[in-house]
Amino acid sequence: MGNKTRSCHERERLALLEFKHSVKDDFEVLSSWVGSDSCSWKGVRCDGATGTVVGLHLRGNYAHSYELEDDYYEEVYYLEGDKVNTCLAELRHLQHLNLSGNYFKESQIPKFIGSFKKLSYLNLSQAAFGGIIPHHIGNLSNLKVLDLSSHMLNANDMAWVSGLSSLEHLDLSNINLYQANNVDMVFYMIPSLTYLSLSGCGLTNSHFGLHLNSCKIFPNVEHLDLSFNSFQGQLPHFFQNLTSLTFLDLTRYTLSLAWNFVNLLNTIPSLSELHLSECGLHNAPFSPTYLNSRCNTSKNHVQ
């Protein structure tokens, strides 16, 4: 091993130790982080050839900790910190970062995460991050999975998603997007998307933007969750282009009386699961007999 490689490994080991000392670890999540071989530490994954740190898997379950207090079958574990220490920026070869389910006290998502150019997986969900999502995340052009779902985050502009040219899985559930600009870019600027959740984001019909009927919207999406927003009226015409869709959740979408449910099922034959709770379907013009027949013959699941 050359001096340069040893120096790199030592910088990464010291960065990990600094991160360990910057968080409160009541549940001993990082108890294995001792000694000189950082690649053997729990939650740390290294490249087999170079030995550099390529993965940091530190998922906690803080968001569910109160539910689990009386559950003897599942252990409570999470890290607690005032913020994510900038020392992690030293892990320049990271491909996988999971800090979900920890407790970072409504601190902002660190901007330095946008410097991890090799990152393909980023999960910061339910980690008590707060404030505005930094646009620096848009620098992660190799990202395939991004999960930021949280009740504490919001956005002022979503134009940064245009930089995520490789993204396949995007979960923004419960993030407040109501006042954000360029929300419509989420719908048509990421053609590689196969999974999208925008549940509970405060969206209305106006957020679909001028590209409402564009064939560029979700060309490959298979899973689409638009539940618990404030959409109403007829479904946009772009739904007719979602020929790969297998899962659709429209819970609380206030549907127009003119909405043609039958056409939706015929237009998207790939659809296997459809959620329509609290959509006012007691007034919708479709036949329960037809619906039961359609579901039985296609093995579809409708709720």
C-alpha positions as CSV (number, residue, x, y, z in Angstrom):
1,M,0.0,0.0,0.0
2,G,1.5,3.3,-1.0
3,N,1.9,6.4,1.2
4,K,-0.8,8.2,-0.6
5,T,-3.3,5.4,-0.1
6,R,-2.4,5.1,3.6
7,S,-2.8,8.8,4.0
8,C,-6.3,8.7,2.4
9,H,-7.4,5.8,4.7
10,E,-6.1,7.6,7.8
11,R,-8.0,10.8,6.9
12,E,-11.2,8.8,6.4
13,R,-10.7,7.0,9.7
14,L,-10.1,10.2,11.6
15,A,-13.2,11.8,9.9
16,L,-15.3,8.9,11.0
17,L,-14.0,9.1,14.6
18,E,-14.7,12.9,14.6
19,F,-18.3,12.2,13.5
20,K,-18.6,9.6,16.2
21,H,-17.5,12.1,18.8
22,S,-19.9,14.7,17.4
23,V,-23.1,12.7,18.1
24,K,-24.8,11.4,21.2
25,D,-24.9,7.6,20.9
26,D,-27.0,6.4,23.8
27,F,-27.8,3.2,22.0
28,E,-24.2,2.3,21.2
29,V,-24.8,2.3,17.4
30,L,-21.1,3.1,16.9
31,S,-19.7,0.9,19.6
32,S,-17.6,-1.1,17.1
33,W,-15.9,2.1,15.9
34,V,-12.6,1.4,17.6
35,G,-9.2,0.3,16.4
36,S,-7.3,1.1,13.2
37,D,-9.4,-1.0,10.7
38,S,-12.3,1.4,10.0
39,C,-13.5,-1.0,7.2
40,S,-14.5,-3.5,9.9
41,W,-16.7,-1.0,11.7
42,K,-20.4,-1.6,11.7
43,G,-22.1,0.5,9.1
44,V,-18.9,1.3,7.2
45,R,-18.4,-0.3,3.7
46,C,-15.1,-0.1,1.9
47,D,-14.1,-0.7,-1.7
48,G,-12.5,-4.2,-1.9
49,A,-9.7,-3.0,-4.2
50,T,-8.8,0.5,-2.9
51,G,-10.0,0.2,0.7
52,T,-11.6,3.7,0.6
53,V,-14.9,4.2,2.3
54,V,-17.8,3.9,-0.2
55,G,-20.7,3.3,2.0
56,L,-22.1,4.6,5.3
57,H,-25.2,2.8,6.6
58,L,-26.3,4.4,9.8
59,R,-30.1,4.0,9.7
60,G,-31.9,4.6,13.0
61,N,-35.6,4.4,14.0
62,Y,-36.0,7.6,16.0
63,A,-39.3,8.5,14.1
64,H,-40.8,5.3,15.5
65,S,-39.1,5.2,18.8
66,Y,-42.2,6.2,20.8
67,E,-44.2,3.4,19.2
68,L,-41.5,0.9,19.9
69,E,-41.0,1.6,23.7
70,D,-43.4,-1.2,24.7
71,D,-42.4,-3.5,21.8
72,Y,-40.1,-6.2,23.0
73,Y,-39.4,-7.5,19.5
74,E,-37.8,-4.4,18.0
75,E,-35.0,-2.5,19.6
76,V,-34.9,1.4,19.6
77,Y,-31.7,2.8,18.2
78,Y,-30.6,6.1,16.7
79,L,-27.9,8.8,16.8
80,E,-28.6,12.3,18.1
81,G,-26.7,15.4,17.0
82,D,-27.1,19.2,16.7
83,K,-26.1,18.8,13.0
84,V,-24.1,16.5,10.7
85,N,-20.5,17.3,11.3
86,T,-18.6,18.6,8.2
87,C,-15.9,16.0,8.8
88,L,-17.9,13.6,6.7
89,A,-17.0,15.7,3.6
90,E,-13.7,13.9,3.9
91,L,-15.4,10.7,2.6
92,R,-14.9,11.8,-1.0
93,H,-15.6,8.3,-2.5
94,L,-19.0,7.7,-0.9
95,Q,-21.5,5.9,-3.1
96,H,-24.1,5.1,-0.5
97,L,-25.2,7.3,2.4
98,N,-28.0,6.4,4.8
99,L,-28.6,8.7,7.9
100,S,-32.4,8.0,8.0
101,G,-34.2,7.7,11.2
102,N,-31.7,9.6,13.4
103,Y,-32.3,12.8,15.3
104,F,-30.6,15.9,14.0
105,K,-32.7,18.5,15.8
106,E,-34.2,20.3,12.8
107,S,-30.7,21.3,11.6
108,Q,-30.4,21.9,7.9
109,I,-29.3,19.2,5.4
110,P,-25.5,20.0,5.0
111,K,-24.6,21.6,1.7
112,F,-21.4,19.5,1.5
113,I,-23.5,16.5,0.6
114,G,-23.6,18.0,-2.9
115,S,-19.9,17.4,-3.2
116,F,-20.2,13.6,-3.1
117,K,-20.2,13.3,-6.9
118,K,-20.0,9.4,-6.8
119,L,-23.1,9.1,-4.6
120,S,-25.8,6.8,-6.1
121,Y,-27.9,6.3,-3.0
122,L,-28.9,9.0,-0.5
123,N,-31.4,8.5,2.3
124,L,-32.0,11.3,4.8
125,S,-35.6,10.5,5.5
126,Q,-37.2,11.0,9.0
127,A,-34.0,12.2,10.5
128,A,-35.4,15.4,11.9
129,F,-33.7,17.7,9.4
130,G,-35.4,21.0,9.0
131,G,-35.5,24.2,6.9
132,I,-35.0,24.4,3.1
133,I,-33.6,21.6,1.0
134,P,-30.2,22.8,-0.3
135,H,-30.0,23.1,-4.1
136,H,-26.5,21.5,-3.9
137,I,-28.2,18.1,-4.0
138,G,-28.8,18.8,-7.6
139,N,-25.0,18.3,-8.2
140,L,-25.4,14.5,-7.6
141,S,-25.7,13.5,-11.2
142,N,-25.0,9.8,-10.4
143,L,-27.7,9.6,-7.8
144,K,-30.2,6.7,-8.5
145,V,-32.1,6.8,-5.2
146,L,-33.0,9.9,-3.2
147,D,-35.3,9.8,-0.1
148,L,-35.8,13.0,1.8
149,S,-39.3,12.3,3.2
150,S,-39.9,14.4,6.3
151,H,-42.5,16.6,8.0
152,M,-39.9,19.2,8.8
153,L,-38.4,20.1,5.4
154,N,-39.6,22.6,2.8
155,A,-38.4,23.9,-0.5
156,N,-38.4,27.3,-2.1
157,D,-37.3,26.1,-5.6
158,M,-37.2,22.6,-7.1
159,A,-35.1,23.5,-10.2
160,W,-32.2,21.5,-8.7
161,V,-33.9,18.2,-9.7
162,S,-32.9,18.9,-13.3
163,G,-29.3,17.9,-12.3
164,L,-30.4,14.4,-11.2
165,S,-30.1,12.9,-14.6
166,S,-29.7,9.3,-13.4
167,L,-32.4,9.3,-10.7
168,E,-34.8,6.3,-10.6
169,H,-36.3,6.6,-7.1
170,L,-37.5,9.9,-5.6
171,D,-39.4,10.2,-2.3
172,L,-40.3,13.7,-1.1
173,S,-43.3,12.6,1.0
174,N,-44.6,15.2,3.5
175,I,-42.1,17.9,2.4
176,N,-43.9,21.3,2.1
177,L,-43.7,22.2,-1.5
178,Y,-46.7,24.5,-1.6
179,Q,-44.7,27.7,-2.0
180,A,-41.9,26.2,-4.0
181,N,-41.1,27.4,-7.5
182,N,-40.6,25.0,-10.4
183,V,-42.3,22.1,-8.8
184,D,-43.5,21.0,-12.3
185,M,-39.8,20.2,-13.1
186,V,-40.2,17.2,-10.9
187,F,-42.8,15.9,-13.3
188,Y,-40.9,16.3,-16.6
189,M,-37.2,16.8,-16.0
190,I,-36.3,13.3,-14.7
191,P,-37.1,10.9,-17.4
192,S,-35.3,8.0,-15.7
193,L,-37.7,8.0,-12.8
194,T,-39.6,4.8,-12.1
195,Y,-40.7,5.6,-8.5
196,L,-42.1,8.9,-7.3
197,S,-43.8,9.8,-4.0
198,L,-45.2,13.3,-3.5
199,S,-47.6,12.3,-0.8
200,G,-48.7,15.1,1.6
201,C,-46.6,17.9,-0.1
202,G,-49.4,20.5,-0.2
203,L,-49.7,20.4,-4.0
204,T,-52.5,21.7,-6.1
205,N,-53.4,21.5,-9.8
206,S,-51.4,24.6,-10.5
207,H,-48.2,22.8,-9.6
208,F,-48.5,20.6,-12.7
209,G,-47.4,23.7,-14.6
210,L,-47.5,24.4,-18.4
211,H,-46.4,20.8,-19.2
212,L,-49.6,19.4,-17.9
213,N,-50.3,17.4,-21.1
214,S,-46.8,16.8,-22.1
215,C,-45.7,13.3,-23.2
216,K,-42.4,14.0,-21.4
217,I,-44.1,13.6,-18.0
218,F,-43.2,10.3,-16.3
219,P,-42.3,8.3,-19.4
220,N,-41.1,5.4,-17.3
221,V,-42.7,5.8,-13.9
222,E,-44.1,2.6,-12.4
223,H,-45.0,3.8,-8.9
224,L,-46.7,7.2,-8.4
225,D,-48.0,8.4,-5.1
226,L,-49.9,11.8,-5.2
227,S,-52.0,11.1,-2.1
228,F,-53.0,13.6,0.6
229,N,-52.6,16.8,-1.6
230,S,-55.2,19.3,-2.7
231,F,-55.8,18.2,-6.3
232,Q,-59.3,18.4,-7.7
233,G,-61.3,18.1,-10.9
234,Q,-60.6,15.8,-13.8
235,L,-57.3,13.9,-13.9
236,P,-54.7,15.6,-16.2
237,H,-54.4,14.1,-19.7
238,F,-50.8,13.1,-19.1
239,F,-52.1,10.1,-17.1
240,Q,-52.9,8.6,-20.6
241,N,-49.2,8.5,-21.2
242,L,-48.3,6.5,-18.1
243,T,-48.1,3.2,-19.9
244,S,-45.6,1.7,-17.4
245,L,-47.6,2.5,-14.3
246,T,-48.4,-0.4,-11.9
247,F,-49.1,1.5,-8.7
248,L,-51.1,4.8,-8.3
249,D,-52.3,6.4,-5.1
250,L,-54.8,9.3,-5.5
251,T,-56.1,9.3,-1.9
252,R,-57.9,12.6,-1.2
253,Y,-57.8,13.7,-4.8
254,T,-61.2,15.4,-5.1
255,L,-62.4,14.0,-8.4
256,S,-64.7,15.7,-10.8
257,L,-68.2,14.3,-11.3
258,A,-67.2,14.0,-15.0
259,W,-64.2,11.8,-14.2
260,N,-64.1,8.7,-16.3
261,F,-62.8,5.9,-14.1
262,V,-63.4,3.3,-16.8
263,N,-61.2,5.2,-19.3
264,L,-58.3,5.3,-16.7
265,L,-58.4,1.5,-16.3
266,N,-58.5,1.0,-20.0
267,T,-55.8,3.6,-20.7
268,I,-53.3,2.1,-18.2
269,P,-53.7,-1.7,-18.5
270,S,-50.4,-2.1,-16.6
271,L,-52.0,-0.7,-13.4
272,S,-52.2,-3.4,-10.7
273,E,-52.8,-1.3,-7.6
274,L,-55.0,1.8,-7.3
275,H,-55.8,3.8,-4.1
276,L,-58.9,6.1,-4.2
277,S,-59.8,6.6,-0.6
278,E,-61.6,9.9,0.3
279,C,-61.9,10.8,-3.4
280,G,-65.7,11.4,-3.3
281,L,-66.4,8.3,-5.4
282,H,-69.9,8.0,-4.0
283,N,-70.8,10.5,-6.8
284,A,-68.5,9.1,-9.5
285,P,-70.1,7.8,-12.7
286,F,-68.8,4.2,-12.9
287,S,-70.5,0.9,-12.5
288,P,-69.6,-1.2,-9.4
289,T,-70.4,-4.2,-11.5
290,Y,-67.8,-3.1,-14.2
291,L,-65.3,-2.3,-11.5
292,N,-65.6,-5.7,-9.8
293,S,-65.3,-7.4,-13.2
294,R,-62.3,-5.3,-14.2
295,C,-60.5,-6.0,-10.9
296,N,-61.1,-9.8,-11.0
297,T,-60.1,-10.3,-14.6
298,S,-56.9,-8.3,-14.3
299,K,-56.0,-9.1,-10.7
300,N,-56.0,-5.4,-9.9
301,H,-56.1,-4.2,-6.3
302,V,-58.3,-1.1,-5.8
303,Q,-58.8,0.6,-2.4
